[in-house]
Amino acid sequence: MQASTMRASAAVATALGPDGRTLLRRLASAPPLTLRQTGPHAVHLVSTAAGPLGGDRLALDLDLAPRTTLELGSVAATLVLPGAGESELLVTARVGAGARLRFVPGPTVLAAGCAHRLTVRLALEPGAEVVWREEIVLGRHGERPGRCHTRFDATLADRPLLRQELTIGDPELDGSPAVLAGARCVGTTFLTATAGEPLVADGVAVLPLAASGTLVSALAADAVELRARLEWGERAVSGYGDDTVASRGRAAAPGIR
């Protein structure tokens, strides 16, 4: 018997307390999107059901009040499995003026045969600070990857900052030097902080955006190397000098030169 598809949503909303501290005024969950507060302004996604499976429709909503802080991570990777059609995860985030959001979940692993769509809609108000990391692993060890289409839209005061789409899962295209060049892992980090100059190293690029902000993009053979390369790029944007960034990057991520 084929498993039925699932509709589930989860939400986090913050408020500014009278003492200036961040309060979680809303924390709503539905399996497989289960949220747990793990710190004063930290929340983690905890897997309480398999998925997403093909056909599932999942939604995560984040709403940060002005001058509040939220860090959202996950306790494990997300394994996308095949099923009845395409699965979908829609993440919507609104970050108020002067608020700070760090969105750093674990990798999304595309199991063989899956078809997945990941859509992010990020709306920022002036003075908002964001670090938004996405990591995708093409299949479990030794298997062909499933298919995935990602879309990332970021705006600042309703004006576009970044529009980006990526489709992966076709071995002929993924092997092209113009796409993934055969890499098994691909990731990006969007930061509202702006890097001074473009920076390119082995498998990672740090590119200032036209309006404001920075995009760090990386390819790697495995998830550990991908994370190290993205973090190297994030440190570069955070203000390390070139010599320090290069030396720390080589130590943290073999292959970066």
Buried (B, 14 or more C-beta within 10 A) or exposed (E): EEBEBBEBBBBBBBBBEEEEEBBBBEBEBBBBBBBEEBEEBBBBBBBEBBBBBBBBBBBBBBBBBBBBBBBBBBEEBBBBBBBEEBBBBBBBBBBBBBBBBBBBBBBBBBBBBBBBBBBBBBBBBEBBBBBBBBBBBBBBEEEEBBBBBBBBBBBBEEEEBBEBEBBBBEEEEBEEEEBBEEBBBBBBBBBBBEBEEEBEBBBBBBBBBEEEBBBBBBBBEEBEBBBBBBBBBBBBBEEBEEEEBBEBBBEBBEBBE
